[in-house]
Amino acid sequence: MSIFINASSKVIVQGMTGSEGTKHTRRMLASGTKVVGGVTPGKGGQVVDIDGTSLPVFNTVAEAMTATGANVSVVFVPPKFAKAAAIDAIDATMPLVVVITEGIPVHDSAYFYAYSLQKGTTQIVGPNCPGLISPEQSNVGIIPADITKRGPIGLVSKSGTLTYQMMYELRDIGFSTAVGIGGDPVIGTTHIDCLRAFQDDPETTAIVMIGEIGGDAEERAAAFIAEYVTKPVVGYVAGFTAPEGKTMGHAGAIVSGSSGTAQAKKDALEAAGVKVGQTPSETAQLMRDILGR
């Protein structure tokens, strides 16, 4: 089992004909992902050959879904086109849309996320995220496919780089699915969405949750864990040494007073029974202790 994607997921790439889209389509194919086509408005009817795989290009997501049966879209388009790309996918009732693009104006992200909720048929992951991977089954986005293996751990993370580090630290144990949800102020899929899915997934036995300073997402996740999650959870919060009032890296990582600090998040998580490491490596060791590895 896994969450959100599996070996049968059929993926289309919005922006496949661009340099980033082509590069990461190649990587996804190499890791065994079932990429079935691409979408670039105005280029419908073309066929792109990527390392011997011929992939049709469509003008719209609806056309791509009709022709290929795709049920996942990954978005590699420039920020100014991302809103239109997401709306195209939502209008087509694409079940899962993974928005990799960073630098999307918050107003645009808020618009297409609200639109997805209004329509009620599309789950958004991202934006400004590395995507998600179910090792040895499907890899949607930019996560390296060769740094871990399939296993019993579920991972949800705001940080792309820390996603990769945690996957590598626990590579000998492996992961059911790793989800990078992104660090923008407005995102689609949240920690809570992933925690719920991992709790309900019979082959995920333990969960790693990585957060960072800013906002209250981790505090809300802690309340959800206390109420709903019975599987062991370990956590890490990036930003213990961040200066107050400074935006640090991700647009959502800003601290105001005591709200949103790493310590406040750590306290909330520990109150919910989550073991929280001071470093990524310490967090990985906490997971090893739980699993007896």
N, C-alpha and C positions, 0 to 999 in steps of 0.2 A: 504494500500500500504506500501511498504518498498523499500529499495534499496539493490540490489545484492542477497539477500536471502529472502525466504518467507516460508510459511507453506508447500509448495509442494516441496521444495528443498530436493533432495536426496543426502546424504552425504556419502562418503567413507573416511576412516581414513588410511592414509599411516603411517605405524608403529603401527598399532592397537595392535599387539601382544606384544609390549614392555610395560614396566611398566607405562610410562607416557601416551602412547597411550591408554592403557586399562583404566587407571584412568579417563582420560578425555572423553573417549567414554562413560563410565558409567554416567558421569555428563551430557553430551550432551543428552543421551537417557532420563535421568530423567527429563530434561527440555522440552521434547517433540520433540526434533530434530529427523528427519527421517534418522537415520544412517542405511545404507543398507549393509555395508560390510567393509572389510579392505584389505590392500595390504601390504604384506611382501614377498619380493622375496625369493623363496625357500620353502615357507610355503603354497603355493597354494593348495587348496583342504581341508585344515583344516576348522573346524567350531569352533568358540569361543562362549561360552555362557556367557553373561554378564547380570546378574540379570534377568534371564529367557528369554532374547532375544538371539536367535541363529543367529550369524553373520558369513557369509562365508568369507574365506580369499583367496585372489587371488595373483598370482605372479606379475601381471602387472596392471597398471591402465586401459589399454585398455580392458583387460579381465573383470575387475570389471565393467566397463561401459557397456559392451555388456551384461553381465549377470544381472545387477541390474538397469540399466538406470540412474545411478548416474550422477549428473550435478555439484557437488561440491566436492572438495577434501580438506582435512585438513591434514597438514604434521606434524607429531610428530616423527621425526627421528633424530639421533645424527648429529651434524654439518658436519661430514665428509661424510655422506651419503645424505645430503640435496640436493646438486646439482643434483645428479643422480635421486633422487625422483622427483624433480621439472621437470627435463627433461622428465622423464617417463610420467608425467601428461600432459606436453605440447605436446609431441609426440602423445598422445592419444586424443588431442584436447579437454581436459577437460575445460569447460567454465570458472570455477572459482577455483583457487588454493590458499588456505590460509596457509601460511608458518609460523608456530608458533615458530619453532626452533630459539634459539639465539646462538650467537657465530659462525655463518657461516662466513668463510673468505669472505671479501668484493669482492675479485676476483671471487669467486664462485657465489655470489649473482648477480654481474654485468653480469656474463656469462648467467645465466638462465633467468634473466630479459631481456637482449638483445635478447636472443633466443625466448622468448615469444613474443616480438615485431616483430621479423622477421617472425614468424609463423602467428601471427595476429589472433589467435583464443582463447587465454587464458588470463584471467585477473589474475594477481598476487596480493594478499594482503600480506604484510609483506616483508621480514622476521622479526624475533624478535618482534612479535606483539602478542596481546591477542586475535586477531580474530575479529569477529563481531557478533552482536546479533540483531535480530528483536524480541523484547519481545513477548512472548506467541505464537510465530510462529517457529522460528529456532534460534539455538545458535551454532555457529561454532567456536570452539576454547576453551579458558579458562575463558571467562568472566562469573562471577557469574550470574545465571539466576534469582535469587530471590531478587535482590536489587532494582528492579524498575518494571514498568508495561508498557503496550502499551500506546502510546500517540503521540502528534504532533511534538515533538522535534527531530531533527536530530543531531547527535553528531559525529564529526571526531576528533581524537586525536592521537598525537605522543606517548603519555605516557599511558601505561596500567593502572597504579595505579590511575592516574588522570581521566581516563575513568570511572573507578569504582566509584571514589568519586563524579564525576559530575552526574552519573546515580543515585546515592543514594541521593545527594542533591536535585535533581528534581524528586524524585520517585513518588511524589503525582501527578505530571503532566504526566510524562511518555514519551517514546521515540518511534519513528517509527523504526529507526535503529541506533545503535551505532557502529562505526567502529574504531578499533585501528589499525593505519597504520604502527606503528613501528618507532623506532628512529635510525635505522642504516643509514649510509651515502647513501646506495643504497637501495631503496624500490620500490615496484611495484606501487600499488595504492597510489595516492597522495591526499593532501588536496583538490586540484583543482578537481580531479576526483569525490570525494565525494560531494563537493559543487555543482558541475554540476548536479549530480544525485539527490541531495536533492532539488535543485531548480526545477527540472523537476518532482519531486514526488508530486502529488496533496494532499497527506495527511500529508506532512511535512510542517508545517507553520512557523517554526523558527529554526535556526541552531546555535549550539555551536561548536566553533572551538578551539581546544587546541593545541598550538605549544610549542616549547622550543628553547633555544638558539642554535646557530650554523646553518650554511648554509643560504640559502635565500628562503626556501620553503614558509615561512609565507609572505614574501614580494611579492612573485609571486602570492600567494593566494589572497593577498590584491588587487593586480591589476586585478585579475580575478573577484573578488567580485564587484569592482567598475564598471566593464564593463558588467557583466552578471547577477549577483545575485540581485534579487529584494526583496527577503524575508529578514526579520531582522536577523542579525548575531551578536552574542556576542562572545568575545574571551578571552583567557587567554594564557599568554606566561610564561612558567616555566623558572626560572633562573635569576630573577632580581638581586639577590645577588651573582651570580656566579663570581669568580675571573677571570680576563682576561687571556686567554691563557691556561686555564685548561680544560681538557676533563672531563665532568661531567656526569657520569652514562652512558647514551647512547653514542655509538661510534660516532654519528654524532653531539653531543652537544659540540662543541668547538668553541670558539670565537677568532677572529683575529682582533685586533684593534677595530674600531667601527662597523665592519661588523658582523652581526649575533647576536648582543646583544639583550637582551629582550626589551630594550628601543627603539632600532631602529625598531624592529618588531611591538611594540605597536604603535609607531608613524605612520608606514605604514598602519596598520590596521585602526587606527582612521581616517586617511586621506581618507580611503575608506568608511567611515561611520559605521565602526564596533565599538561597545562599548566594551572596554577592561577592565576587572577587574584586580586588583592588587593581588587578592587571588582567589582560586577556589570558595570559599563561596561568595565572592563579585560578581564573574562572574555569579553564579547561581542566585543571587538576581537581577542582571541586566536582566536576562531572565524572571524572575518572573514579573519584572516591565513591560517588553514588552508585556507579555501575560496577564497582569492584574490579576496575581495570587499571 
